[in-house]
Amino acid sequence: MPRVVKKAQASTGCSVERALSLIDGKWKIVVLYKLLRGTLRFNELRRLIPGVTQRMLTHQLRELEADGLIVRVVYAQVPPRVEYSLSTRGQSLEPVLLALKHWGDTNLSSQEAEAA
């Protein structure tokens, strides 16, 4: 079930704002990018994203799941195993995520070189 979009965002009718409302948050884009490589467990994601806290990662994963961008599968075993993967909707973001990475590789590298 998708999250409720704030009234101000919903009333504008701007698809860019609505799209950004799904991936806003400090870690959501990073999580989505990491899940491009395939299904990952919670602790694998934590290791791949060293700056995120457990609480924040949990929060971001819940929102991404609520918005239909990722799929969460819980296996009934002891200890419980939980895996995350991109949904079909989340996979449709792949070109956007790769373009963002390419832009960052191209532009941020040159800025760092200029600053040095």
Secondary structure, 3 states (H helix, E strand, C coil): CCCCCCHHHHHHCCHHHHHHHHHCCCCHHHHHHHHCCCCEEHHHHHHHCCCCCHHHHHHHHHHHHHCCCEEEEEECCCCCEEEEEECHHHHCCHHHHHHHHHHHHHHHHHHHHHHC
